[in-house]
Amino acid sequence: MRDTNETHFLHLIRDRQPVSRTGLVKETGLRPGTVSVVVNRLIKAGFVYEAEAAPSSGGRRPIYLQVNAEKAYAVAISIGVHHSIYIVSDFNGRVLSQHTVRTEGDAERFLAHLSKEIASHLKSHYPKARIWAIGVSVPGLLDRTDGTVVFSPNLRWDNVPVRGLLEKELKLPVFVENDANVAALSELWYGPLEVSSAHSLLFVLIVEGIGTGFILNGDLHIGTRVGSGGFGHTPLDPKGPPCSCGNIGCWEALASDDATLKRFHQDQPSRSLEVRSVHDLVSLALNGDKDARQHIVTTGTLIGRGLRGLAHGLAPEVIVIGGAITEAWPLIEPVLKKEIKSGYLIEGVSLPQLRRASVESPSVFGGVPLALRTILRTKKLRKAS
Ligand SMILES: [Zn+2]
């Protein structure tokens, strides 16, 4: 409860800063005493500081609260099929630098190369910064006890000790999570307040496959020790295309980026060079290309078909969709809404709010809260409180 309160206040201050204590009382509806207890704890732990506002026309100068951006930095790494991205962020979640490297060759050699590059970047650019931890996003199944990627069909990785390899080189704590779960975490830091404070949030990440991350009471729902915990392999069409998992007509085999491209290329074989990615397809659709538009709508329908069951079963307050397909949000939003429609999902009562992701690369940005969230659970803060 305490963690949740502090996280919520941190998010609130980050969002509204500079903000006064009176401002926080108004925002939260809590009693001034309660607000002061949490704020004092945050100040004592060094997360937040107070500063006097600029001189105004007489009267007492108001005191404002601000997040201490220098408190701790984080490195977030997103390992992708073709490219991997790493960023360095301050405690405000502001991205200070961003780099892209090709994901190539043998997994262990690639990770050794990547960690050497990051180590040298940190040493030359942030020699005095306090880097708290590293958050890593990987598509695939991972063992959370030791941060090993057990199996990633997209990366073609088998039993790769990602955490062990990175910690050895970087000498920092490393947290590894599945890409859709990391994407879900991005909304907790980068989403608007009403989203980040939602009791339940379902994130649907549409990339080469489909992954989902579920946030409950401000924390990720993690299923088994090994697993993605996602809904991508929910069978939706017994006559559908074969899926990488060995079954037929899974949600991911119907509505992922790979599925969308495959459908378009089968339908328009002469345009396979023109359309190499969903991003290309979306650009065409938004420029009025009728075929491209039709294919985007078809994918939207198939995404919506999978969402309907989840909206019923999980009853999340918010459903967030991430991935290149959401660049066509004006085209797919009405289709998703139509597909989700059901007599049991009543607007304002049980119908989830539907949104597109708040950041463009959620599985990169989510690595920041993945790395930094442990700071709120340290003994130091407990002692300070
Ligand atoms: Zn499947």
Boltz pocket constraint, residues with backbone or C-beta under 6 A from the ligand:
constraints:
  - pocket:
      binder: B
      contacts: [[A, 232], [A, 233], [A, 234], [A, 243], [A, 244], [A, 245], [A, 246], [A, 247], [A, 250], [A, 252], [A, 253]]
      max_distance: 6.0
